Each structure stands twice: as structure tokens, then as C-alpha cells.
Amino acid sequence: MGARAILDVTVVLLDDGPTSTAIMPVEIFSFAGVLWNQLHDSPPEPGFRVRTVSVDGHAVRSPYGLKIVPEAALADVARTDIVIVPTSGLELTPKFVENRALLPWLRRQYEQGAYLVGVCMGAAYLAEAGLLDGRLATTHWAVCDQLAQRYPKVDWRPDLFVTEDSRLLCSGGISGSNDVSLYLVEKLCGHEVAVQCAKALLLPMPRTHQSGFSMLPVSKPHDDPRIRTAEAYLQANFRENVAIPALADRAGLGVRTFVRHFKAATGRLPADYLQALRIEAAKTMLERDAKPIQVISSEVGYDDVAFFRSLFKRTVKMTPTEYRAHFAPLNVRGQAA
């Protein structure tokens, strides 16, 4: 692994929330590129520098009395690369009043290019700051209806474990802090570092959409709602042979205009985008599932397994079998052998 810039992660500590939604991101980002190396007698190669803050710099308390002392206050952090906002109490209105200084700070960090992450009900702070309007988001299934009523301009998707839309990420549930943290480790440091971090901590890799990996980042961030509509359809139906005219209709554009706008927004042609979705889905299945390659090929939309193998190797630089041997847990590799 070559040298890379170390990114600053700021984890906000809030009163009255499950502490794991803040502490697990601290540990995952701190151990990425470090713990696996230490366990294998290799020099650590940290990818992140982690700092904890509270709104005023004072200690925070969990509902069960656990006291956590932050390193700094919000005002001490002028700029950071990643912000983690954990969940806090269930009563949002008093919490927003209590933590009102957080909202302009979040907007400022986002304007400066930071990734913002709302863990579980922490997504509400991103919504309250006005950052999620017109964007994809998720949260705990039990409060999604409440947040949807409060923030109707947000595209709430409780069926997703993790969402990403233009550097704004959300995760559902307490253990979603693991999912979204490893997701960002993978996105920013690469798949191998994320897998090593997960294995070192005995964690599963990030869980995905129950119907097929719809939050995987296969395009650059953009703000074209027409193309996001087409992307959402492709992500939900990547196993099918989706016709470009049908996508253009969904976007309300002519075919040529749609293709031009799609390429400008995502950096890919529609066919390339669909292909990337299928390859990402196949990679995740190979990491977690002992199904035969033929079955995986069919399940991601390729009945011609020879074509799938060729495409996978051209894209990933290794065969599906090699990829599974390299990244899957031992129990999967054993079953697939």
C-alpha cells in the first residue's frame, strides 16, 4: 500500500445517545491501516487522524450514566475531512435547542468539502441543517416516518443500511455506525484496507441494501435530480436489462439528451454504470457467499458466465475465484472450494 494523505475525522459527542454510535467510528477509523499491520508485524499505515469533540468541550453522558470527555469543542475545529454525528435523545426538538451550535458548524464543514455522516438518528441533525433536502438518506426504521413528516423534502429510504449522496452519508440503527465507518474506510482507503480493518476487529464488512447493493458508489457526486431518479431505478433493478429509452422516460428527457446528462452527472454512460453496479454486487457476494461463480454471475445479471468472468477480470484485475480467495472469510472460501 503506497503512502497516502491522512484524513481528519471529527466525531461529535452528544448527550443521551447510545455511546457506541460515536465510539465505534472512533475505533474503526483509528484502527484502519493500523491494527491489521500490528497483528502481522508490519509498520502501521494510518489512514485517519481521529478527534472527539462536544458542542462546548465539556463531558457528555449517556442515558445509562457513562461519562465521556472529549478532546475539544466544536469551535476548536476550523476544518475537518469527515464529521460523524451520532444519535442523541429521542426528543428531537429539545435536542436541537441544546445542540444548536452544531447546525451552522455542520453547514460550514460541508461547504468546505467535508463528508458528513449521520449515524442512526444523527441523520436528523443533517436534515435540520437543511443539507438533506432533495437527497437520499436513511435512519432507524422505527423513526423514519417521524423524520419523513418533519423533513418531507428528504428522500428517506429505511430499507437501506447506508446511503451516500453528495458527501452526505447516513446509516440505520446503532450498528450502522460500523457499516458507515467501514464503508468510508473502503471508499477513501481502498477495499483491502477496509477488509483488513474488519477482520482485525472481527466485524463484518458493511451490510448492503437487502435487494442488491444500491448504495455502492459507482458515480461521482452530482446534483441533477433527473439523473438521480434514473440511478435509483438502475440500482434497484441492476439484474435486469434496462433499456435506455425507459431510463430517459423516467428522467423526463429525450434519449440523446438523457445520455449526455447522465454522462455529465455520473462520469459514466448508462451501460457502463449498470456494468459497474453488477461488478460491485458480484464483489460483495464473492466476499460473503459460497455460491458457485455461475450462480453469482446469473444473480447479478449475466447468464453467460464466460463473459462475466472476462468482464470481472478486466475490471477488478483478478478472476472471481482469485477475488474470493483474497477477500472472503475462511469459512466462505472453505465452502466454495
Number of C-alpha atoms within 10 A of each C-alpha: 9 4 8 11 9 13 17 18 24 24 23 22 30 26 23 18 22 19 23 17 27 23 18 18 26 22 15 25 24 19 23 28 24 22 23 22 19 14 11 9 9 11 13 16 20 21 22 24 15 19 18 22 23 23 23 16 17 14 17 21 17 17 13 10 9 12 13 18 14 19 13 19 16 18 14 12 13 10 17 20 18 22 25 27 29 30 29 25 17 12 8 15 10 11 16 17 10 13 16 15 14 22 17 11 18 21 16 14 19 21 10 13 13 20 22 27 28 30 34 28 29 24 28 27 26 24 21 17 18 15 17 23 16 17 19 23 29 29 31 24 18 11 14 20 15 11 21 14 10 13 17 14 15 20 15 22 18 21 15 25 29 34 29 24 20 15 16 22 26 32 30 30 22 22 15 25 32 26 26 27 27 28 26 19 24 19 14 15 22 13 16 15 24 25 24 21 27 22 16 18 15 9 15 15 23 21 17 20 17 10 11 23 23 26 20 19 16 17 15 13 15 15 13 14 13 18 25 20 15 21 22 14 15 20 20 15 18 24 20 13 12 15 10 17 15 12 23 21 13 15 19 15 16 14 16 12 11 24 21 14 17 23 16 15 20 20 16 18 17 22 14 13 21 23 21 20 26 23 21 21 22 24 20 19 20 27 20 17 19 19 14 13 19 15 13 22 25 15 18 22 20 20 14 11 16 12 12 24 19 14 16 23 17 11 13 13 12 15 17 23 16 13 17 24 18 15 20 21 17 12 11 18 19 11 11 16 9
